[in-house]
Amino acid sequence: MGSFDLSRPDFSARFPNSSYDFSRTPEWSNLDLEGIDAGVDAKYRFTTNLFARGAYRYVEYDDNDPYLYDLTGRNSLVYFSLGYLF
């Protein structure tokens, strides 16, 4: 990912009350992230009004160039819900 430039005059004109100076951002911005975000969702209807839904989501990130904090990690999420239509 290439650097981005926020030091242009039009940025300052649109955000005159900004308390942070973004002019040096391109000097240190080097975001380099790789990741996987995958999931599966299933729904089962017991009757015309009653149903159940379940889902699984897997997220994994690898921060190739951590400079503020390391974003490397993985997470598994499981969802389950029961619903009734009336």
Secondary structure as GFF3:
##gff-version 3
##sequence-region A 1 86
A	DSSP	alpha_helix	9	14	.	.	.	ID=ss1
A	DSSP	three_ten_helix	22	24	.	.	.	ID=ss2
A	DSSP	alpha_helix	25	28	.	.	.	ID=ss3
A	DSSP	beta_strand	33	45	.	.	.	ID=ss4
A	DSSP	beta_strand	50	63	.	.	.	ID=ss5
A	DSSP	beta_strand	73	84	.	.	.	ID=ss6
###
